[in-house]
Every structure is written in structure tokens, then in C-alpha cells.
Amino acid sequence: MNKKSILVSIKQLNRVVFTTNELAAFSGKSLSATTQALNFLRKEGLIQKLYRGIWAEAIGTRLSPYVVIPFLFSRHRAYLSFISALHLYGMVEQIPQEITLASTAHTKSIKTKIGTFSVHHIAPSFFKGFVWYRGESKFLIAEPEKALIDCLYLSAFKKKQFAYFPELHFPKSFRFKRAKEWVKKISNSKVRTYVQKKLDLLLKNSNGK
């Protein structure tokens, strides 16, 4: 595959971020040939490598780290949740140092060129309550109520960073009733009881309805 053909394939994908695997499948070239061509373009400064097998155009692009989320896992889905989601919704002011994701994959930290992602395991039965951010097909994000319950859910497993919210603001659109419904969907009875107590305390302190 020559330089010209790989650039044409990238343009035809019509997406800023792309993977080696999908570009190989799209172009009909072998994975090794595609990888070699991509590394050549990277050296030329035409594209940039964000993470293993994940690339982006390097010229005239200003990337948000969130656009990488759908490409981080080949066999699992992930959605923005916990503190990062609450921050995007304006419920917490502090900007998280890491981007927090919920996934059925194992808990781990992923360092990419444009941001560090803290991935936290969620039971498959509780892997729900997310939508496309602003209705656009760029990345998935937990609904505000689910993002909060996800935090309380993790805090039940001794993850202290998700147990306290020094500056938590509830917008008028936040539905405490909806949050309570998510608590009921937690299959582990001990965790469910713990999360309900934490939510009741937040409700009491905020006078939420």
C-alpha cells in the first residue's frame, strides 16, 4: 500500500479518529501493510498515534479526549460516568485529573496521547443508563442520575474517591426518583442497601425531591 492510497482510505472513512483494524478492512489491505503505511504517515507528520491501534489526523485537528472512548476496547463497550460525567453535567466543579469510564472490562488505567482514562468495572447487569452525548454519535455518557449512582456503587467497594462530593450541585432537571430506581436495579443486596443509605443522605442534605 502506498502513501497515496492509505491517505485516500483515511479520507473516505470521513472520521478524525480511526483504528488500524478498520482501515485495513476498509482498504482491503493486510494488517501488516496497513500498520507499515500508518507508521510512515506518522513519521511524515500527517497523522498521530493516540494509543495502540488508534490514530488521528495530525493536521488542523483539535481533538477532545472523549472522541477516543469508543475505540479503546475491541470486545467491550464503555461509557463516560462517575466524576467525569458529573463534571460535564455541571454537578461538580472540580475537573477530574483522569477521565472516568464504566465498562464490563477489567478495572485499569489507560494512558493515551490526549488523556488518561480510568476504567472501572461495572457488573453486566448494571451496565445501563447511558446515552449518546448531546444526541451525537461520538461517545456514550451516563444519564446524570446513573452517573451519581455509579459513584455510590463504586464507593461500596471501598473506592474512597467516589464516596464524597464536597461541591455537588443538583440542577432542577435532576430526578431523585430516577436515581432511586437505579438503586433498585443493583443485584447485590449489601451494595444496594449501602447505596440507598448514601443516596438518602444526599437527598436529606440537598432537600432534593
C-alpha positions as CSV (number, residue, x, y, z in Angstrom):
1,M,0.0,0.0,0.0
2,N,1.5,3.3,-0.9
3,K,1.2,6.7,0.7
4,K,-1.4,8.0,-1.6
5,S,-3.8,5.0,-1.2
6,I,-3.7,5.0,2.6
7,L,-4.4,8.7,2.7
8,V,-7.4,8.2,0.3
9,S,-8.7,5.5,2.6
10,I,-8.4,7.7,5.6
11,K,-10.3,10.5,3.9
12,Q,-13.0,8.1,2.7
13,L,-13.6,6.9,6.3
14,N,-14.6,10.6,6.9
15,R,-13.7,10.4,10.6
16,V,-10.9,12.2,12.6
17,V,-10.2,9.1,14.7
18,F,-9.8,5.6,13.2
19,T,-8.2,2.3,14.0
20,T,-5.7,0.1,12.2
21,N,-8.1,-2.8,12.0
22,E,-11.0,-0.8,10.5
23,L,-8.7,0.9,8.0
24,A,-7.3,-2.4,6.9
25,A,-10.8,-3.9,6.5
26,F,-11.9,-0.8,4.6
27,S,-9.0,-0.7,2.2
28,G,-8.8,-4.5,1.7
29,K,-5.1,-4.5,2.6
30,S,-3.3,-6.7,5.1
31,L,-3.0,-5.6,8.7
32,S,0.8,-5.5,8.5
33,A,0.8,-3.4,5.3
34,T,-1.7,-1.0,6.8
35,T,0.4,-0.7,10.0
36,Q,3.6,0.0,8.0
37,A,1.8,2.7,5.9
38,L,0.4,4.3,9.0
39,N,3.8,4.4,10.7
40,F,5.2,6.1,7.6
41,L,2.5,8.7,7.6
42,R,3.1,9.3,11.3
43,K,6.8,10.0,10.7
44,E,5.8,12.4,7.9
45,G,3.6,14.3,10.5
46,L,0.4,13.6,8.6
47,I,-1.3,11.5,11.3
48,Q,-0.7,10.9,15.0
49,K,-0.8,7.7,17.1
50,L,-3.1,8.2,20.1
51,Y,-2.9,4.7,21.5
52,R,-2.2,1.1,20.4
53,G,-4.0,0.8,17.1
54,I,-5.8,4.1,17.4
55,W,-4.9,7.0,15.1
56,A,-6.0,10.5,14.2
57,E,-5.3,13.1,11.6
58,A,-2.5,15.4,12.8
59,I,-3.1,18.5,10.6
60,G,-5.7,21.1,11.5
61,T,-7.4,18.9,14.1
62,R,-8.1,19.8,17.8
63,L,-9.1,16.6,19.5
64,S,-11.2,16.2,22.6
65,P,-10.0,13.1,24.6
66,Y,-13.7,11.9,24.7
67,V,-13.6,11.0,21.0
68,V,-11.3,8.1,21.8
69,I,-13.7,6.4,24.1
70,P,-15.5,4.2,21.5
71,F,-12.2,2.9,20.2
72,L,-10.5,1.9,23.5
73,F,-12.0,-1.6,23.6
74,S,-12.5,-4.1,20.8
75,R,-14.7,-6.5,22.8
76,H,-16.3,-4.3,25.4
77,R,-18.3,-1.0,25.4
78,A,-17.5,1.9,27.7
79,Y,-19.4,5.0,28.7
80,L,-18.3,8.2,30.5
81,S,-19.6,8.1,34.0
82,F,-18.7,8.9,37.7
83,I,-16.9,12.2,38.4
84,S,-16.2,13.0,34.7
85,A,-19.9,12.7,33.7
86,L,-21.0,14.7,36.7
87,H,-18.5,17.4,35.7
88,L,-19.8,17.6,32.2
89,Y,-23.4,18.0,33.6
90,G,-22.2,20.9,35.8
91,M,-22.8,19.0,39.0
92,V,-19.2,19.1,40.3
93,E,-16.9,22.0,39.6
94,Q,-13.6,20.2,40.0
95,I,-12.1,19.0,36.8
96,P,-11.1,15.3,37.2
97,Q,-7.4,14.6,36.5
98,E,-8.4,11.3,34.8
99,I,-11.4,10.6,32.6
100,T,-13.6,8.1,34.4
101,L,-15.3,5.3,32.4
102,A,-17.6,2.5,33.2
103,S,-17.2,-0.8,31.4
104,T,-17.7,-4.5,31.7
105,A,-13.9,-4.8,31.1
106,H,-11.5,-5.2,34.0
107,T,-10.6,-2.1,36.0
108,K,-7.5,-0.4,34.7
109,S,-5.8,2.8,33.7
110,I,-5.2,3.6,30.0
111,K,-2.7,6.4,29.2
112,T,-3.1,7.8,25.7
113,K,-1.5,10.8,23.9
114,I,-4.5,13.0,24.7
115,G,-5.6,11.9,28.1
116,T,-5.6,9.2,30.8
117,F,-8.7,7.1,31.2
118,S,-9.6,5.4,34.5
119,V,-11.7,2.4,33.6
120,H,-13.9,0.9,36.3
121,H,-15.7,-2.5,36.1
122,I,-19.5,-2.5,36.3
123,A,-21.5,-5.7,36.6
124,P,-23.0,-6.5,33.2
125,S,-26.5,-6.4,34.8
126,F,-25.9,-2.8,35.8
127,F,-24.2,-1.7,32.6
128,K,-27.2,0.5,31.6
129,G,-28.4,4.1,31.8
130,F,-26.2,5.8,29.1
131,V,-27.0,7.8,26.0
132,W,-25.0,9.4,23.2
133,Y,-23.7,12.8,24.5
134,R,-25.9,15.6,23.2
135,G,-27.5,13.1,20.9
136,E,-24.4,12.9,18.7
137,S,-22.8,9.5,17.9
138,K,-19.4,10.5,19.4
139,F,-19.3,8.9,22.8
140,L,-21.6,7.4,25.4
141,I,-22.3,9.1,28.7
142,A,-24.3,8.0,31.7
143,E,-27.5,9.9,32.5
144,P,-27.0,12.3,35.4
145,E,-28.8,10.1,37.8
146,K,-27.0,7.0,36.7
147,A,-23.6,8.7,36.9
148,L,-24.3,9.6,40.6
149,I,-25.4,6.1,41.4
150,D,-22.4,4.7,39.6
151,C,-20.2,6.7,42.0
152,L,-22.0,5.4,45.1
153,Y,-21.9,1.9,43.6
154,L,-18.1,2.0,43.4
155,S,-17.8,3.6,46.8
156,A,-19.4,0.4,48.2
157,F,-16.3,-1.4,47.1
158,K,-14.0,0.8,49.2
159,K,-13.2,3.2,46.4
160,K,-13.0,6.4,48.6
161,Q,-12.6,8.8,45.7
162,F,-16.2,8.1,44.7
163,A,-17.7,8.4,48.2
164,Y,-17.6,12.1,48.9
165,F,-18.8,15.1,46.9
166,P,-17.6,18.4,48.5
167,E,-19.2,20.5,45.8
168,L,-22.2,18.7,44.5
169,H,-24.9,20.7,42.8
170,F,-28.2,19.3,41.7
171,P,-29.8,21.1,38.7
172,K,-33.6,21.3,38.6
173,S,-33.6,18.7,35.9
174,F,-32.1,16.1,38.2
175,R,-34.6,13.4,39.1
176,F,-34.1,11.8,42.6
177,K,-36.9,9.4,41.8
178,R,-35.0,8.2,38.8
179,A,-31.8,7.8,40.9
180,K,-33.8,5.7,43.4
181,E,-35.0,3.5,40.5
182,W,-31.4,2.8,39.6
183,V,-30.6,1.8,43.2
184,K,-33.3,-0.9,43.0
185,K,-31.6,-2.4,39.9
186,I,-28.4,-3.3,41.9
187,S,-28.4,-7.1,42.2
188,N,-26.1,-7.3,45.3
189,S,-28.3,-6.7,48.3
190,K,-25.5,-5.4,50.5
191,V,-24.3,-3.0,47.9
192,R,-27.9,-1.9,47.2
193,T,-28.5,-1.2,50.9
194,Y,-25.3,0.8,51.1
195,V,-26.0,2.9,48.0
196,Q,-29.6,3.6,49.2
197,K,-28.3,5.0,52.5
198,K,-25.8,7.2,50.8
199,L,-28.4,8.5,48.4
200,D,-30.8,9.2,51.3
201,L,-28.1,11.2,53.0
202,L,-27.5,13.2,49.8
203,L,-31.3,13.7,49.4
204,K,-31.5,15.0,53.0
205,N,-28.6,17.4,52.7
206,S,-29.8,18.8,49.4
207,N,-33.6,18.8,50.1
208,G,-34.0,17.0,46.7
209,K,-37.3,15.7,45.5
